[in-house]
Amino acid sequence: MENQSQYIGSNSGMDGVDQKEGKAANQRKPGTCESILRILAFMLTLTAAVVLGVNKQTEIVSMKIVPTLPPIDIPATAKWHYLSAFVYFVVANAIACAYAAFSLVFSFANRGTKGGLGLMIILLDLLMVALLFSCNGAAGAIGLMGYQGNSHVQWNKVCNVFGRFCNHAAAAIVLSMLGSLAFMYLVVLAALGLHRRSK
């Protein structure tokens, strides 16, 4: 009987250790996932801002000034800061990139502590989602105009001339969209964590 009670006692002790290890694993997993998502958001938004920020293309374009004279070939350059939507895109991704770096440092420094800082980071994550979605929509609308033009207002498409510029802009928009999804997943993880704590 004493052996059985000792055996049961040792099993209960092992169960307690297993439960503690399970809790510790559950506490480590969200922090690791959050850190990976913040690093991913930092890299994606930084790459998107750099890809569009250095985007420039010069081509020779034929222009007809007088109908009776032959067209004149002149060099034309496409740069990102010629369009306000692209300026907004680069600035918004730079802000999101800087915030991802600072929030990663804050999350490491304040891991395990409870307070208003965690709620502030969640709200700022949500703000970054809105900021990136809005700049992606603005840049996407201008990009679509460049690809297709608009016959109603007589705006000609330009991506048939500045093809490399448009391709780089499209790649930057895709990268920024992935970055915004990383921030959105951070908000979802935070909401799930608050839901679990409320139970």
C-alpha positions in Angstrom: 0.0 0.0 0.0 2.8 2.4 0.9 4.5 1.6 -2.5 1.3 2.3 -4.3 0.8 5.6 -2.5 4.3 6.6 -3.2 3.8 5.7 -6.9 0.6 7.7 -7.0 2.4 10.6 -5.3 5.2 10.5 -7.8 2.8 10.4 -10.7 0.9 13.4 -9.4 4.2 15.2 -9.0 5.1 14.4 -12.6 1.7 15.6 -13.7 2.3 18.9 -12.0 5.7 19.2 -13.8 4.0 18.3 -17.1 1.4 21.0 -16.5 4.0 23.6 -15.7 6.0 22.7 -18.8 2.8 22.9 -20.9 2.0 26.3 -19.5 5.6 27.5 -20.1 5.5 26.2 -23.7 2.1 28.0 -24.2 3.7 31.2 -22.9 6.7 31.0 -25.1 4.9 30.1 -28.3 2.9 33.4 -28.7 6.0 35.5 -27.9 8.0 33.7 -30.5 5.3 33.9 -33.1 4.8 37.6 -32.4 8.5 38.3 -32.8 8.7 36.4 -36.1 5.7 38.4 -37.4 7.2 41.7 -36.4 10.5 40.8 -38.0 8.6 39.8 -41.1 6.6 43.0 -41.2 9.8 45.0 -40.7 11.5 43.3 -43.6 8.5 43.5 -46.0 7.7 47.2 -45.4 11.4 48.1 -45.6 11.8 46.3 -48.9 8.6 47.8 -50.3 9.8 51.3 -49.4 13.2 50.8 -50.9 12.0 49.1 -54.1 9.7 52.0 -54.9 12.0 54.7 -53.4 14.8 53.9 -55.8 12.5 53.2 -58.8 13.3 55.4 -61.8 13.2 54.8 -65.6 14.2 57.0 -68.5 12.9 56.3 -72.0 12.9 58.1 -75.4 9.4 59.2 -76.2 8.1 60.5 -79.6 6.1 63.7 -79.3 4.2 65.5 -82.1 4.1 69.2 -81.4 2.9 70.4 -84.8 0.7 68.1 -86.9 2.5 69.0 -90.1 6.0 68.3 -88.7 7.5 64.9 -87.9 7.5 63.8 -84.2 10.4 64.8 -82.0 12.2 62.2 -79.8 12.7 63.5 -76.3 13.9 61.7 -73.1 11.2 61.3 -70.5 11.8 60.1 -66.9 9.4 58.3 -64.5 10.2 58.8 -60.8 8.2 57.7 -57.8 8.0 61.3 -56.3 6.2 62.6 -59.4 3.0 60.9 -58.1 1.6 61.9 -54.7 0.1 58.4 -54.2 3.6 56.8 -54.5 5.0 59.5 -52.1 2.3 58.5 -49.6 3.1 54.8 -50.2 6.9 55.2 -49.5 6.3 57.4 -46.4 3.6 55.0 -45.0 5.9 52.0 -45.4 8.8 53.8 -43.8 6.6 54.6 -40.8 5.4 51.0 -40.6 9.0 49.8 -40.9 10.2 52.1 -38.1 7.3 51.1 -35.9 7.9 47.4 -36.5 11.5 47.8 -35.3 10.6 49.8 -32.2 7.7 47.5 -31.3 10.0 44.5 -31.6 12.4 46.1 -29.1 9.5 47.1 -26.7 8.1 43.5 -26.9 11.4 42.0 -25.9 12.0 44.6 -23.2 8.5 44.2 -21.6 7.9 40.5 -22.1 6.0 39.0 -19.2 4.9 42.4 -17.8 1.2 43.5 -17.8 0.1 47.0 -18.2 -1.1 49.7 -20.7 1.9 49.2 -23.0 0.5 46.0 -24.4 -2.8 47.6 -25.2 -1.0 50.6 -26.8 1.0 48.2 -29.0 -2.2 46.4 -30.1 -3.8 49.8 -31.0 -0.7 50.9 -32.9 -0.6 47.5 -34.8 -4.2 48.2 -35.8 -3.2 51.7 -36.9 -0.4 50.2 -39.1 -2.9 47.9 -40.7 -5.2 50.8 -41.6 -2.2 53.0 -42.8 -0.8 50.2 -45.0 -4.1 49.3 -46.5 -4.8 52.9 -47.4 -1.4 53.5 -49.0 -1.7 50.2 -50.9 -5.1 51.2 -52.2 -3.9 54.6 -53.3 -0.8 53.2 -55.0 -2.8 50.4 -56.6 -5.3 52.8 -58.1 -2.5 54.9 -59.7 -0.8 51.7 -60.9 -4.0 50.4 -62.5 -4.4 53.8 -64.2 -0.8 53.5 -65.6 -1.5 50.0 -66.9 -4.9 50.6 -68.4 -5.3 54.4 -68.8 -8.8 56.0 -68.7 -10.5 56.8 -72.0 -13.2 58.8 -70.3 -10.8 61.6 -69.3 -8.3 60.9 -72.1 -5.5 59.6 -69.8 -3.2 57.4 -71.8 -1.6 54.3 -70.3 2.1 54.7 -69.6 3.2 51.2 -68.6 3.7 50.3 -72.2 6.5 52.8 -72.2 7.8 52.6 -68.6 7.4 48.9 -68.2 10.2 48.3 -65.7 9.0 51.2 -63.5 5.5 49.8 -63.4 6.7 46.3 -62.6 8.8 47.5 -59.7 5.9 49.5 -58.4 3.6 46.4 -58.6 6.2 44.3 -56.7 6.5 47.0 -54.0 2.7 47.0 -53.6 2.6 43.2 -53.2 5.4 43.4 -50.6 3.6 46.1 -48.7 0.3 44.1 -48.8 2.1 41.1 -47.3 3.5 43.4 -44.6 0.0 44.7 -43.8 -1.2 41.1 -43.5 1.6 40.4 -41.0 0.4 43.4 -38.9 -3.2 42.2 -39.2 -2.2 38.7 -38.0 -0.5 40.4 -35.0 -3.9 42.1 -34.1 -5.7 38.7 -34.5 -3.2 37.0 -32.1 -3.6 39.8 -29.6 -7.4 39.6 -29.8 -7.2 35.8 -29.2 -4.9 36.3 -26.3 -7.3 38.8 -24.7 -10.1 36.3 -25.3 -8.2 33.5 -23.6 -7.4 35.7 -20.6 -11.0 36.8 -20.2 -12.1 33.1 -19.7 
